[in-house]
Amino acid sequence: MSSESSDALENARFTYEQHLHRCRQCHVDTVPCAVAKHLLRIYNNARREHLRSTGHRTPTL
């Protein structure tokens, strides 16, 4: 399962970063658009799942 969560994490990160570079609103404005916020949520969920599956605790900010 670690490999699956790692793949999901990498895919979510890549999708989010690509959106930031290609979206006119995100690229020009300092505030991310609604799609970027949604993709960031997906990335954060994938990161949390990856940390859980590898036995690490989610760091708190």
Contacts in CASP RR format, 6 or more apart in sequence:
PFRMAT RR
TARGET T0000
AUTHOR 0000-0000-0000
METHOD contacts of the structure
MODEL  1
MSSESSDALENARFTYEQHLHRCRQCHVDTVPCAVAKHLLRIYNNARREH
LRSTGHRTPTL
1 53 0 8 1.000
2 50 0 8 1.000
2 53 0 8 1.000
2 54 0 8 1.000
5 46 0 8 1.000
5 49 0 8 1.000
5 50 0 8 1.000
5 52 0 8 1.000
5 53 0 8 1.000
5 54 0 8 1.000
6 50 0 8 1.000
8 46 0 8 1.000
8 49 0 8 1.000
8 50 0 8 1.000
9 43 0 8 1.000
9 46 0 8 1.000
9 47 0 8 1.000
9 49 0 8 1.000
9 50 0 8 1.000
11 46 0 8 1.000
12 39 0 8 1.000
12 42 0 8 1.000
12 43 0 8 1.000
12 45 0 8 1.000
12 46 0 8 1.000
12 47 0 8 1.000
13 43 0 8 1.000
13 46 0 8 1.000
15 39 0 8 1.000
15 42 0 8 1.000
15 43 0 8 1.000
16 36 0 8 1.000
16 39 0 8 1.000
16 40 0 8 1.000
16 42 0 8 1.000
16 43 0 8 1.000
19 26 0 8 1.000
19 35 0 8 1.000
19 36 0 8 1.000
19 39 0 8 1.000
20 26 0 8 1.000
20 27 0 8 1.000
20 32 0 8 1.000
20 36 0 8 1.000
21 27 0 8 1.000
23 33 0 8 1.000
23 35 0 8 1.000
23 36 0 8 1.000
25 33 0 8 1.000
26 32 0 8 1.000
26 33 0 8 1.000
26 36 0 8 1.000
32 40 0 8 1.000
48 58 0 8 1.000
51 57 0 8 1.000
51 58 0 8 1.000
52 58 0 8 1.000
END
